[in-house]
Structures are given as C-alpha cells and as structure tokens.
Amino acid sequence: MNTQYADLPPLDDAHPLDPIDRERFARDGHVVIRALASPAEVAAYRPLIREVVTTISDQRRTAGKVSGYASFFTQVTNLWRLHDGVLRFVISRRFARAAADLLGVRAVRLYHDQALFKPPSGPGTPWHQDQVYWPLATPRAVTLWMPLMDLTRAMGTMVFASGSHRDGSLSGLAISGDSDAFFSGLVRERGFALTSYDLVAGDATFHTGWTAHATHPNSSTVEREVMTIIYYEDGATIMEPDSSMRAVDLVAFHPGQRPGERAASALNPLLYSASE
Ligand SMILES: O=C(O)CCC(=O)C(=O)O
C-alpha cells in the first residue's frame, strides 16, 4: 500500500449493528446506519474522492465522452483502482462488515464502487432496480450509499419503495424515463411506502439489488457528493447474462470470468470475512 496515505483514518474497526436495523433491512430492503463513518473520517477522504471525480470528468470532457447518465449525475466507477488513498475508503473492513451483517452472510466481496455527484439543479435519478445490471446469481447483494457532505432531501437524497425487493425483478428495465414511469405506476398500484432520510456526512443507507429506488432532484445550488460501494456474498456465482446490460457488467466487473463460475475476479477482492 502507498505509504503516502498511511495517515488516513483506517476505517477498520467494527460498528456493531443494532438487531433492529437488520430486521428493518430484511423487511424493507433498505436501512440507514447513522455515523458509520465520523464526519472527521469522511472529511479526510472527501478531497481525494473529489480529486478523482474532477480528473476523470475533465478527461471525459476533453475526449468528448459523456455517459448516458450525465444529466442525473457524474458517475465515476472503481475509484479504488485509480487512487491509493480512495482505495483505503473502498476496502474499509468496517463498511464491508456492516454489509455482511445486513445481508446475514459470513463474507462479502466488492462488486464495484461508484462516486455519484449530482449537479446543482440536477433532476431526480429515475426509479429503477440495480440488479437488472448485475450478472450475479444471488439476491444477497447490497449498495452502501454514503454522502460526503450533509444532505437534506432538497439536495437529492434517495427514495426507497419499502418492501419492493421481495419479488425480485419487477421490470428488467434499465434506468430511464421508461423505468421511472413503470415504477412510479407500480408504487401507486401496490402502495409501497416511500422512505427517504436526511443524512449527515458519514451516515450511510444500504439497499438491496432489488429494492426499487429513485432520488429527489437536487434543487440546491451545490453539487451533491456521494460515494457508493456495492458488495455481494462471497461464494455467489455468475449467471448466464440474460440482457445486454448484464453482459456488459460481466465483462467490466468480472473480467475473464464465465457464467457458472464463482464470482471472484481480481476486481472482486474479499473485503470482509468473519473467519479472518
Ligand atoms: O445517487 C443517485 O443519484 C442514484 C444512486 C443509485 O441509484 C444507486 O446507488 O443505486
């Protein structure tokens, strides 16, 4: 590990979860864990994450490349491969242990990380389910969504449809106007309770791969800075991709791997194991 970043807070100690939070997560498909990192810990990593997002965004602008999601947020993936300081944040044993505890598994691997910065006056992120993208043959996969700054809902926090994870895939739709229209209708039809949380830097929400969610628009004048980390249970296998989205993710996040194999490429380090 690069010694230049040895002074960063280690984020390795346990943050034991309240059993109620595990029950909520199982019941609702999402939960908020307050102060998973302290504001001081987040403040140490925030400039490093910003640095990567700014560098990559500038490169994309120069190359004329803009992702299809650019109006919703600036998305940079796998920062752990791009910056040795951010690596320490992404491989946090504390965060991974919380993910494993919520999933009720003994060990978790990294699927990938993403910084998601929503511009001032940016629209809400459309309703969708994440797992339509993931070629993982398990429902035990979860996203940690942690703001690097204090967030009210007016700055674009998440909205979760509680209990929507229970039936697995509900539409197969990629994130788009179509997914937004579909899930808005489904929420009305099925009466899912909607939950969002005001957060301070270092609080984290967790949602399963099948929990339908969207975000509020960012109606503020500042950029919303969020870091996410996606985990799945160690031992999960790769499914035969049944969509182009899953085929793309298989190549991107499990390079060199094939359906039926245990999902454990060089990009999927074991981040927490109860036996270590
Ligand atoms: O942060 C956002 O705008 C959307 C995030 C999201 O959909 C996710 O992390 O699954």
The ligand as an SDF file (V2000), in Angstrom:
LIG
                    3D

 10  9  0  0  0  0  0  0  0  0999 V2000
  -27.2300    8.6920   -6.3050 O   0  0  0  0  0  0  0  0  0  0  0  0
  -28.0540    8.6110   -7.1840 C   0  0  0  0  0  0  0  0  0  0  0  0
  -28.4640    9.6090   -7.7960 O   0  0  0  0  0  0  0  0  0  0  0  0
  -28.6260    7.2750   -7.5630 C   0  0  0  0  0  0  0  0  0  0  0  0
  -27.9350    6.1740   -6.8410 C   0  0  0  0  0  0  0  0  0  0  0  0
  -28.4490    4.8290   -7.1450 C   0  0  0  0  0  0  0  0  0  0  0  0
  -29.3810    4.6290   -7.8650 O   0  0  0  0  0  0  0  0  0  0  0  0
  -27.7540    3.7000   -6.5110 C   0  0  0  0  0  0  0  0  0  0  0  0
  -26.7240    3.8980   -5.8440 O   0  0  0  0  0  0  0  0  0  0  0  0
  -28.2130    2.5560   -6.6720 O   0  0  0  0  0  0  0  0  0  0  0  0
  1  2  2  0
  2  3  1  0
  2  4  1  0
  4  5  1  0
  5  6  1  0
  6  7  2  0
  6  8  1  0
  8  9  2  0
  8 10  1  0
M  END
$$$$
